[in-house]
């Protein structure tokens, strides 16, 4: 029967291959040539003195050792020349004995002997490895481990890892596009931190060249980098993470190297992008120059309403999916992969346990990545009603299609060693009953946003919008973590959510109201600046009765200062008559609570809203 070595099948070796370790031979030779141009080798007369002793000043000592044959029967002969000057016979004998000892470590194991022989054949011009290092590297299971290059190891490492296929694709892209071009030729044993730092320095220099070309006044130069992508700091961070993991395995699992050179590197600064809201000022700047304040942008509630109204009227096939993403916050794969039995119209809940994601472009149905991602999300009555309307629309498609309508959709699902087909009754279907491709959903979302005249956001930013709106109504980090399915509340705190302007303005007004101030009200004709100095009649019109600058229509809330001014004048007069300096120990309690201007509805009354119970969680993080 054939034997499989490193994934390749070979026939049985010849009988008696490992019966005896060859003794080898030691000889002296030189590089002299005879009159016909042939090398003399060991036949050169200058190798010995006239008295028959060896000439130490001519030729070099060498040894030859017959190694075990390959599994396809080919011979392997190890020949080594002692290059140390002066070459000594004892040195060559010691090298030969060491090589015989190393091949004897196999102890009858033909596969291990083949591994050791391959290592020794790679040492023709390199020092022989020491005994412990050879054992460690041969037992690592990595082909040609002691002499493998960084590129060969990374390629082998990606192929043999037991990981999710989507993760493997990402690792392979980092290895193929970044690591092999810069580090692939370097032997793994000689890879140092300086090599890795130089790689990232070249990436940064390449980015600078692209940016300079884009800013050039020469149209031909700008055209040369038109479709050339920058290597962003986020990509560099992920590439370093891939390399660090691969080298960690080389140290701890395969024992190929002693230290991971990627552990302590100085990388370009990278901060997780913050969520920003498309304010009117940001929209005007974007229309003028195309500048986006952040890679992660969300719409205001009014803009989201415009988008949903447009989608409901012009894209009813996907309107319910868009609505669910913006209000419930699932990921794209979780929304597209939602099953029909996971939507409960009675309890108004949606369960997310699987996702329809892509491996490259190929759709794959699988479980959510983390345990916390398997969650139940409550929805409001209006969203439940819209989902039910979509369900009725889907039943109409099914009635029209008749027997052609598939009861389930066959999707590829990963299993150990490959994929299998599973039948899934998806909630969101195309009119012909087939599954939506996730990329198609993204394209339709972006098209609907552009058609509605809204500034651009990514499909995933709809999830950010759900977190932003949850905060606006009083949700805390634990509420957002549960709704979004984060594995750690740190991710929620670092990334989410953006703050709506009206919420921040109200909080700023309430915060300032807690700080007592003196001499802000002087009289009806002479007003005071915030620093206490008098204001003349020309500038008095710019200040309100309580010393606050009059912002006109830009003021976030109308200010009613008559009652406050009268109260403060009375207190000031009383303190002056008694000859003492009045000290304010608390903010005035008779000021009216600010109310939203332009007749809009209040943001929820007291902050936080009264319906939130203070003991909602055993250990309240707020």
C-alpha positions as CSV (number, residue, x, y, z in Angstrom):
1,X,0.0,0.0,0.0
2,X,1.2,3.5,-0.7
3,X,2.4,5.8,2.1
4,X,1.3,9.4,2.4
5,X,4.0,11.9,3.4
6,X,3.1,15.7,3.5
7,X,0.0,15.0,1.5
8,X,1.8,13.1,-1.3
9,X,1.5,9.4,-1.9
10,X,4.6,7.3,-2.4
11,X,5.2,3.6,-3.0
12,X,6.8,1.4,-0.3
13,X,10.5,1.9,0.3
14,X,13.0,-0.7,-0.6
15,X,13.4,-3.5,1.9
16,X,16.2,-3.0,4.5
17,X,16.5,0.8,4.0
18,X,16.7,1.5,7.7
19,X,18.4,-1.8,8.7
20,X,21.9,-0.2,9.2
21,X,23.1,3.4,9.3
22,X,25.9,3.8,6.8
23,X,29.4,4.4,8.2
24,X,30.4,7.0,5.6
25,X,33.9,7.8,4.4
26,X,36.5,10.5,4.9
27,X,38.8,11.7,2.1
28,X,40.9,14.7,1.1
29,X,40.6,16.4,-2.3
30,X,41.5,19.6,-4.1
31,X,40.4,21.6,-7.1
32,X,43.4,21.1,-9.3
33,X,43.0,20.1,-13.0
34,X,45.1,17.9,-15.2
35,X,46.4,18.7,-18.7
36,X,43.1,17.6,-20.3
37,X,41.0,20.0,-18.0
38,X,39.6,17.3,-15.7
39,X,39.6,17.9,-12.0
40,X,42.1,15.7,-10.1
41,X,40.2,15.7,-6.8
42,X,41.8,13.1,-4.5
43,X,44.3,12.0,-7.2
44,X,46.3,15.3,-7.0
45,X,50.0,14.5,-6.2
46,X,50.3,17.7,-4.1
47,X,48.0,16.3,-1.4
48,X,50.9,14.4,0.1
49,X,54.4,15.3,0.9
50,X,57.4,13.4,-0.5
51,X,57.6,11.4,2.7
52,X,54.0,10.2,2.2
53,X,52.4,12.4,5.0
54,X,49.4,14.6,4.2
55,X,50.2,18.1,3.1
56,X,48.4,20.6,5.4
57,X,48.7,23.4,2.9
58,X,46.9,21.8,0.0
59,X,43.4,20.4,-0.4
60,X,40.5,20.1,2.0
61,X,39.2,17.3,4.1
62,X,35.6,16.0,3.2
63,X,33.3,13.3,4.2
64,X,30.5,11.4,2.4
65,X,27.5,9.7,4.0
66,X,24.8,7.6,2.4
67,X,21.5,8.7,3.8
68,X,18.2,6.8,3.7
69,X,16.6,6.7,0.2
70,X,13.5,8.7,-0.6
71,X,10.2,7.0,-0.6
72,X,10.3,6.8,-4.3
73,X,13.7,5.0,-4.2
74,X,16.1,7.8,-5.1
75,X,19.5,8.0,-3.5
76,X,20.5,10.7,-1.1
77,X,24.3,11.3,-0.4
78,X,25.5,13.9,2.0
79,X,28.8,15.4,1.1
80,X,30.4,18.1,3.2
81,X,33.7,19.9,2.9
82,X,35.5,21.3,6.0
83,X,36.2,25.0,5.1
84,X,37.9,25.9,8.3
85,X,41.6,26.7,7.8
86,X,43.6,24.7,8.5
87,X,41.3,21.8,7.9
88,X,41.9,18.9,10.3
89,X,41.2,15.2,9.9
90,X,39.7,15.1,13.4
91,X,37.2,17.9,12.5
92,X,35.9,15.9,9.5
93,X,35.6,12.7,11.5
94,X,33.7,14.6,14.2
95,X,31.3,16.0,11.6
96,X,30.7,12.6,10.1
97,X,30.0,11.1,13.6
98,X,27.6,13.9,14.3
99,X,25.7,13.3,11.1
100,X,25.5,9.6,11.8
101,X,24.2,10.3,15.3
102,X,21.5,12.6,13.9
103,X,20.2,10.1,11.3
104,X,20.2,7.4,14.1
105,X,17.6,9.4,16.0
106,X,15.0,7.9,13.8
107,X,15.5,4.5,15.5
108,X,13.8,2.6,12.7
109,X,11.0,5.1,12.0
110,X,11.0,5.5,8.3
111,X,9.0,8.7,8.1
112,X,11.1,10.4,10.8
113,X,14.2,9.2,9.0
114,X,13.0,10.8,5.8
115,X,12.4,14.1,7.7
116,X,15.9,14.0,9.2
117,X,17.5,13.1,5.9
118,X,15.7,16.1,4.3
119,X,17.1,18.3,7.0
120,X,20.7,17.1,6.6
121,X,20.5,17.4,2.8
122,X,19.7,21.1,3.3
123,X,22.9,21.5,5.4
124,X,25.4,21.0,2.7
125,X,26.8,24.5,3.1
126,X,25.3,25.2,6.5
127,X,26.3,24.0,10.0
128,X,24.6,20.9,11.1
129,X,21.9,21.5,13.6
130,X,22.4,20.4,17.2
131,X,20.6,17.3,18.4
132,X,17.8,19.0,20.5
133,X,17.0,21.6,17.9
134,X,16.8,19.0,15.2
135,X,14.4,16.8,17.3
136,X,12.2,19.9,18.1
137,X,12.0,21.0,14.5
138,X,11.5,17.6,12.9
139,X,8.7,16.8,15.4
140,X,7.0,20.1,14.6
141,X,5.4,18.5,11.5
142,X,6.3,21.4,9.3
143,X,7.9,20.2,6.1
144,X,11.6,21.3,5.8
145,X,11.1,23.1,9.1
146,X,14.7,24.2,9.8
147,X,15.2,25.8,6.4
148,X,11.7,27.0,5.6
149,X,11.2,30.6,4.4
150,X,8.8,32.9,6.0
151,X,6.6,32.8,2.9
152,X,6.5,29.0,2.8
153,X,5.7,28.8,6.5
154,X,2.9,31.3,6.3
155,X,1.3,29.6,3.3
156,X,1.5,26.2,5.1
157,X,0.2,27.7,8.3
158,X,-2.9,29.2,6.6
159,X,-3.7,26.0,4.9
160,X,-3.4,23.8,8.0
161,X,-5.3,25.9,10.5
162,X,-8.6,24.6,11.8
163,X,-10.5,27.9,11.6
164,X,-13.6,29.3,10.1
165,X,-13.3,29.6,6.3
166,X,-14.1,33.3,6.3
167,X,-11.3,33.9,8.8
168,X,-9.0,31.7,6.6
169,X,-9.8,33.9,3.6
170,X,-8.8,37.0,5.5
171,X,-5.6,35.4,6.7
172,X,-4.8,34.3,3.2
173,X,-5.3,37.8,1.8
174,X,-2.9,39.3,4.4
175,X,-0.3,36.7,3.6
176,X,-0.7,36.9,-0.2
177,X,-1.0,40.7,-0.5
178,X,1.3,42.0,2.2
179,X,3.5,39.5,4.1
180,X,4.9,37.4,1.2
181,X,5.9,40.4,-1.0
182,X,7.8,41.9,1.9
183,X,9.0,39.0,4.0
184,X,8.5,35.8,2.0
185,X,12.1,35.4,0.9
186,X,13.6,35.7,4.4
187,X,14.3,32.3,6.2
188,X,12.0,32.0,9.1
189,X,15.0,31.4,11.4
190,X,16.5,34.7,10.4
191,X,13.3,36.8,10.6
192,X,13.8,39.7,13.0
193,X,11.8,42.7,14.2
194,X,13.8,45.0,11.9
195,X,12.5,43.2,8.9
196,X,8.9,43.6,10.1
197,X,9.4,47.3,10.9
198,X,10.9,47.9,7.5
199,X,7.8,46.3,5.9
200,X,5.5,48.7,7.6
201,X,7.8,51.6,6.9
202,X,7.6,50.7,3.2
203,X,3.8,50.5,3.4
204,X,3.7,54.0,4.9
205,X,6.1,55.3,2.2
206,X,4.0,53.8,-0.5
207,X,0.9,55.5,1.0
208,X,2.8,58.8,0.9
209,X,3.7,58.3,-2.7
210,X,0.0,57.6,-3.6
211,X,-1.2,60.7,-1.8
212,X,1.5,62.9,-3.4
213,X,0.5,61.6,-6.8
214,X,-3.2,62.3,-6.2
215,X,-2.3,65.9,-5.2
216,X,-0.1,66.4,-8.3
217,X,-1.0,69.1,-10.9
218,X,-0.1,66.6,-13.7
219,X,-3.3,64.8,-14.9
220,X,-1.2,61.9,-16.0
221,X,0.3,61.4,-12.6
222,X,-3.1,61.5,-10.9
223,X,-4.5,59.0,-13.4
224,X,-1.6,56.6,-12.7
225,X,-2.9,56.2,-9.1
226,X,-6.6,56.4,-9.8
227,X,-7.5,52.9,-8.8
228,X,-4.5,52.3,-6.4
229,X,-5.7,51.7,-2.8
230,X,-4.0,52.9,0.3
231,X,-2.9,50.5,3.0
232,X,-4.8,52.1,5.9
233,X,-3.6,51.9,9.6
234,X,-6.5,49.5,10.3
235,X,-5.2,47.1,7.6
236,X,-1.7,47.4,8.9
237,X,-3.0,46.5,12.4
238,X,-4.8,43.4,11.1
239,X,-1.7,42.3,9.0
240,X,0.4,42.6,12.2
241,X,-2.2,40.5,14.1
242,X,-2.1,37.8,11.4
243,X,1.8,37.7,11.5
244,X,1.9,37.7,15.2
245,X,-0.5,34.7,15.5
246,X,1.5,32.8,12.9
247,X,4.7,33.4,14.7
248,X,3.2,32.6,18.0
249,X,2.3,29.2,16.6
250,X,5.9,28.8,15.3
251,X,7.2,29.4,18.8
252,X,4.7,27.5,21.0
253,X,3.2,24.8,18.8
254,X,5.8,24.0,16.1
255,X,9.0,25.0,18.0
256,X,10.5,26.4,14.8
257,X,11.8,29.7,16.4
258,X,12.7,30.7,20.0
259,X,11.1,34.2,20.0
260,X,8.3,36.0,18.2
261,X,9.8,39.1,16.5
262,X,6.3,40.6,15.9
263,X,5.4,40.9,19.6
264,X,6.9,44.3,20.3
265,X,6.6,46.6,17.3
266,X,6.0,50.3,17.0
267,X,3.0,50.6,14.7
268,X,1.4,53.7,13.2
269,X,-1.2,55.1,15.5
270,X,-4.6,53.7,14.9
271,X,-7.8,54.7,16.6
272,X,-11.1,53.0,16.1
273,X,-13.3,55.4,14.0
274,X,-16.0,57.2,16.0
275,X,-19.6,57.4,14.9
276,X,-20.6,60.8,13.6
277,X,-24.0,62.2,12.7
278,X,-24.8,63.9,9.4
279,X,-25.6,67.3,10.7
280,X,-26.6,70.2,8.3
281,X,-23.1,71.6,8.5
282,X,-21.5,68.2,7.7
283,X,-23.9,67.7,4.7
284,X,-23.0,71.2,3.3
285,X,-19.3,70.4,3.6
286,X,-19.8,67.0,2.0
287,X,-21.7,68.5,-0.9
288,X,-19.0,71.2,-1.4
289,X,-15.9,69.0,-1.2
290,X,-16.9,65.4,-0.8
291,X,-15.4,65.4,2.7
292,X,-16.8,62.9,5.3
293,X,-16.2,63.7,9.0
294,X,-15.8,60.0,9.7
295,X,-15.8,56.7,7.9
296,X,-18.7,55.7,10.2
297,X,-21.7,58.1,9.7
298,X,-25.3,57.8,10.7
299,X,-28.4,59.6,9.8
300,X,-30.5,61.8,12.1
301,X,-33.9,60.3,13.0
302,X,-35.5,62.7,10.5
303,X,-33.1,61.6,7.7
304,X,-33.8,57.9,8.6
305,X,-37.5,58.6,8.4
306,X,-37.0,60.1,4.9
307,X,-35.1,57.0,3.8
308,X,-37.6,54.6,5.2
309,X,-40.5,56.5,3.6
310,X,-38.7,56.4,0.2
311,X,-37.9,52.7,0.6
312,X,-41.5,51.8,1.5
313,X,-42.7,53.6,-1.6
314,X,-40.0,52.6,-4.2
315,X,-38.5,49.3,-2.8
316,X,-41.2,47.4,-1.0
317,X,-39.3,44.1,-1.4
318,X,-36.6,45.2,1.0
319,X,-38.3,48.0,3.0
320,X,-39.0,45.7,5.9
321,X,-35.4,44.5,6.0
322,X,-34.1,48.1,6.0
323,X,-36.5,49.0,8.8
324,X,-35.4,46.1,10.9
325,X,-31.7,47.0,10.5
326,X,-32.2,50.7,11.4
327,X,-34.4,50.1,14.4
328,X,-33.3,46.6,15.8
329,X,-29.6,46.8,14.8
330,X,-28.8,43.3,13.4
331,X,-25.8,42.8,11.2
332,X,-26.3,42.4,7.5
333,X,-25.9,38.6,7.5
334,X,-28.2,38.3,10.5
335,X,-31.0,40.2,8.8
336,X,-30.6,38.4,5.5
337,X,-30.3,35.0,7.2
338,X,-33.3,35.5,9.5
339,X,-35.6,32.4,9.4
340,X,-39.4,32.6,9.2
341,X,-39.9,30.8,12.5
342,X,-37.7,33.4,14.3
343,X,-40.2,36.3,13.9
344,X,-42.9,36.3,16.6
345,X,-45.7,38.7,15.7
346,X,-47.6,38.0,19.0
347,X,-44.7,38.7,21.4
348,X,-43.1,41.2,19.0
349,X,-39.7,39.6,19.1
350,X,-37.0,38.7,16.6
351,X,-34.4,36.0,17.3
352,X,-31.0,36.2,15.7
353,X,-29.0,32.9,15.8
354,X,-27.6,32.4,12.3
355,X,-26.3,34.6,9.5
356,X,-26.1,34.4,5.7
357,X,-22.6,35.8,5.1
358,X,-20.2,35.6,2.2
359,X,-16.9,33.7,1.7
360,X,-15.5,35.8,-1.1
361,X,-18.7,36.2,-3.1
362,X,-20.2,32.8,-2.3
363,X,-23.1,32.9,0.2
364,X,-22.7,30.7,3.3
365,X,-25.3,30.1,6.0
366,X,-23.8,29.5,9.5
367,X,-24.2,30.3,13.2
368,X,-23.4,33.8,14.5
369,X,-19.8,34.1,15.5
370,X,-20.1,34.6,19.3
371,X,-22.4,33.3,22.0
372,X,-23.7,36.8,22.8
373,X,-24.7,37.2,19.2
374,X,-27.4,34.6,19.7
375,X,-30.0,36.9,21.1
376,X,-33.7,37.9,21.2
377,X,-34.6,41.5,20.3
378,X,-37.9,43.2,21.1
379,X,-39.5,45.3,18.4
380,X,-42.2,48.0,18.6
381,X,-45.8,47.7,17.4
382,X,-45.3,49.7,14.2
383,X,-42.2,47.6,13.2
384,X,-44.1,44.4,13.9
385,X,-47.0,45.6,11.8
386,X,-44.6,46.5,8.9
387,X,-43.0,43.0,9.1
388,X,-46.5,41.4,9.1
389,X,-47.4,43.4,6.0
390,X,-44.2,42.1,4.3
391,X,-45.2,38.6,5.4
392,X,-48.6,39.0,3.7
393,X,-46.8,40.3,0.6
394,X,-44.5,37.2,0.6
395,X,-47.6,35.0,0.9
396,X,-49.0,36.7,-2.2
397,X,-45.8,35.9,-4.1
398,X,-46.1,32.3,-3.0
399,X,-49.7,32.1,-4.1
400,X,-48.8,33.4,-7.6
401,X,-45.8,31.1,-7.9
402,X,-47.7,28.0,-6.8
403,X,-45.7,24.8,-6.9
404,X,-42.6,26.7,-8.2
405,X,-42.2,28.5,-4.9
406,X,-39.5,26.7,-2.9
407,X,-40.5,25.7,0.7
408,X,-36.9,26.1,1.7
409,X,-33.8,27.6,0.1
410,X,-30.7,25.3,-0.2
411,X,-27.7,27.1,1.2
412,X,-24.1,26.0,1.8
413,X,-23.2,25.5,5.4
414,X,-19.7,24.9,6.7
415,X,-18.9,21.5,8.3
416,X,-15.5,20.0,9.3
417,X,-13.7,19.3,6.1
418,X,-15.9,21.2,3.7
419,X,-19.6,22.3,3.2
420,X,-23.0,20.7,3.1
421,X,-26.3,21.9,1.8
422,X,-29.1,22.8,4.2
423,X,-32.7,23.8,3.6
424,X,-33.6,27.0,5.3
425,X,-37.0,28.8,5.3
426,X,-35.8,32.4,5.2
427,X,-38.1,35.2,6.2
428,X,-36.8,37.7,3.6
429,X,-37.1,36.2,0.1
430,X,-37.0,37.5,-3.4
431,X,-40.3,37.5,-5.4
432,X,-39.3,34.2,-6.9
433,X,-38.7,32.6,-3.5
434,X,-34.9,32.6,-3.6
435,X,-32.6,34.0,-1.0
436,X,-31.2,37.5,-1.2
437,X,-27.5,37.8,-1.9
438,X,-26.0,40.0,0.9
439,X,-24.1,42.1,-1.7
440,X,-27.4,42.8,-3.6
441,X,-29.0,44.0,-0.4
442,X,-26.1,46.4,0.2
443,X,-26.4,47.7,-3.4
444,X,-30.1,48.3,-3.1
445,X,-29.7,50.1,0.2
446,X,-27.1,52.5,-1.2
447,X,-29.2,53.1,-4.3
448,X,-32.3,53.9,-2.3
449,X,-30.3,56.3,-0.1
450,X,-28.9,58.2,-3.1
451,X,-32.4,58.3,-4.7
452,X,-33.8,59.8,-1.5
453,X,-31.3,62.6,-1.7
454,X,-29.6,61.6,1.6
455,X,-25.9,61.7,2.4
456,X,-24.2,58.4,2.1
457,X,-23.8,55.8,4.8
458,X,-22.7,52.2,4.7
459,X,-25.3,49.4,5.2
460,X,-23.5,48.5,8.4
461,X,-24.0,52.1,9.6
462,X,-27.7,51.4,9.9
463,X,-26.7,49.2,12.9
464,X,-24.8,52.2,14.3
465,X,-28.0,54.3,13.8
466,X,-30.0,51.8,15.9
467,X,-27.5,52.2,18.8
468,X,-27.6,56.0,18.5
469,X,-31.4,56.2,18.6
470,X,-31.4,53.8,21.6
471,X,-29.2,56.2,23.5
472,X,-31.4,59.1,22.5
473,X,-34.4,57.6,24.3
474,X,-32.4,56.8,27.5
475,X,-30.8,53.4,26.8
476,X,-27.5,52.6,28.6
477,X,-24.5,50.6,27.5
478,X,-26.0,47.3,28.8
479,X,-29.1,47.9,26.7
480,X,-27.0,48.5,23.6
481,X,-24.7,45.6,24.2
482,X,-27.7,43.2,24.5
483,X,-29.5,44.6,21.5
484,X,-26.4,44.6,19.3
485,X,-25.1,41.3,20.5
486,X,-21.6,42.4,21.4
487,X,-19.3,40.0,23.2
488,X,-17.9,42.7,25.4
489,X,-19.3,45.9,26.8
490,X,-15.9,47.5,26.0
491,X,-16.6,47.3,22.3
492,X,-19.9,49.1,22.9
493,X,-18.3,51.8,25.0
494,X,-15.4,52.4,22.5
495,X,-17.5,52.6,19.3
496,X,-21.1,53.4,20.1
497,X,-23.0,55.5,19.8
498,X,-23.1,58.9,18.2
499,X,-24.9,61.6,20.1
500,X,-27.7,63.6,18.6
501,X,-27.3,67.3,18.8
502,X,-30.5,68.0,20.6
503,X,-29.6,65.6,23.4
504,X,-26.2,67.1,23.9
505,X,-27.6,70.6,23.9
506,X,-30.2,69.8,26.6
507,X,-27.5,68.1,28.7
508,X,-25.2,71.1,28.3
509,X,-28.0,73.4,29.5
510,X,-28.8,71.3,32.5
511,X,-25.1,70.9,33.4
512,X,-24.5,74.7,33.3
513,X,-27.6,75.2,35.4
514,X,-26.0,73.4,38.3
515,X,-23.2,75.9,38.7
516,X,-24.1,79.1,40.7
517,X,-22.9,82.5,39.4
518,X,-22.6,86.0,40.9
519,X,-23.5,89.5,39.5
520,X,-25.0,88.2,36.3
521,X,-28.1,90.5,36.8
522,X,-27.4,94.2,37.5
523,X,-30.4,96.1,36.4
524,X,-32.9,96.7,33.7
525,X,-30.8,99.4,31.9
526,X,-27.2,98.4,32.7
527,X,-26.5,94.7,32.0
528,X,-23.5,92.6,32.8
529,X,-21.2,90.5,30.8
530,X,-20.3,87.0,32.1
531,X,-17.1,88.5,33.5
532,X,-19.1,91.0,35.6
533,X,-18.2,94.2,33.7
534,X,-20.9,96.6,32.6
535,X,-22.2,96.6,29.1
536,X,-22.9,99.8,27.3
537,X,-26.1,100.6,25.5
538,X,-24.8,99.6,22.1
539,X,-23.9,96.1,23.2
540,X,-26.7,95.6,25.7
541,X,-29.0,94.4,23.1
542,X,-26.8,91.3,22.6
543,X,-27.4,90.1,26.2
544,X,-30.5,88.8,27.8
545,X,-31.7,89.9,31.2
546,X,-29.6,87.2,33.1
547,X,-26.3,88.1,31.5
548,X,-26.3,85.3,28.9
549,X,-25.5,86.4,25.3
550,X,-28.6,86.6,23.1
551,X,-28.2,84.0,20.4
552,X,-31.4,85.0,18.6
553,X,-32.7,82.2,16.5
554,X,-29.5,80.1,17.3
555,X,-30.5,79.8,20.9
556,X,-31.3,76.1,21.7
557,X,-34.1,77.1,24.1
558,X,-36.1,80.3,24.8
559,X,-34.9,82.1,28.0
560,X,-37.4,83.6,30.4
561,X,-35.4,85.8,32.7
562,X,-37.9,88.3,34.2
563,X,-38.6,86.2,37.3
564,X,-34.9,85.3,37.8
565,X,-33.8,88.9,37.4
566,X,-36.2,90.2,40.0
567,X,-35.2,87.6,42.5
568,X,-31.5,88.2,42.1
569,X,-31.9,92.0,42.4
570,X,-33.8,91.6,45.7
571,X,-31.1,89.3,47.1
572,X,-28.3,91.6,46.0
573,X,-30.0,94.7,47.6
574,X,-30.5,92.8,50.9
575,X,-26.9,91.7,51.1
576,X,-25.6,95.2,50.3
577,X,-27.8,96.8,53.1
578,X,-26.5,94.4,55.7
579,X,-22.9,95.2,54.6
580,X,-22.0,91.6,53.9
581,X,-21.1,89.8,50.8
582,X,-23.7,87.5,49.6
583,X,-22.6,83.9,48.9
584,X,-24.5,81.6,46.6
585,X,-24.4,78.1,47.8
586,X,-26.9,76.5,45.4
587,X,-28.3,77.3,42.0
588,X,-31.6,79.2,41.9
589,X,-34.6,76.9,42.2
590,X,-37.1,79.3,40.7
591,X,-35.8,79.2,37.1
592,X,-38.2,77.6,34.6
593,X,-37.2,74.3,33.1
594,X,-36.0,74.8,29.5
595,X,-38.4,73.7,26.8
596,X,-37.7,72.9,23.2
597,X,-38.2,75.8,20.8
598,X,-40.2,76.0,17.6
599,X,-43.1,74.2,19.3
600,X,-41.4,70.8,19.1
601,X,-42.2,68.1,21.7
602,X,-40.0,67.7,24.7
603,X,-37.3,65.1,24.6
604,X,-38.7,63.0,27.4
605,X,-39.2,65.3,30.4
606,X,-37.0,64.4,33.3
607,X,-33.6,63.0,32.6
608,X,-33.2,60.1,32.8
609,X,-36.8,59.2,31.9
610,X,-39.0,58.3,34.9
611,X,-39.9,54.9,33.5
612,X,-36.3,53.7,33.9
613,X,-36.0,51.8,37.2
614,X,-32.8,52.7,39.1
615,X,-32.4,49.1,40.3
616,X,-32.8,47.6,36.9
617,X,-29.5,45.7,37.1
618,X,-28.0,44.1,40.3
619,X,-24.7,46.0,39.6
620,X,-25.6,49.2,37.9
621,X,-22.8,50.4,35.7
622,X,-24.2,53.9,35.3
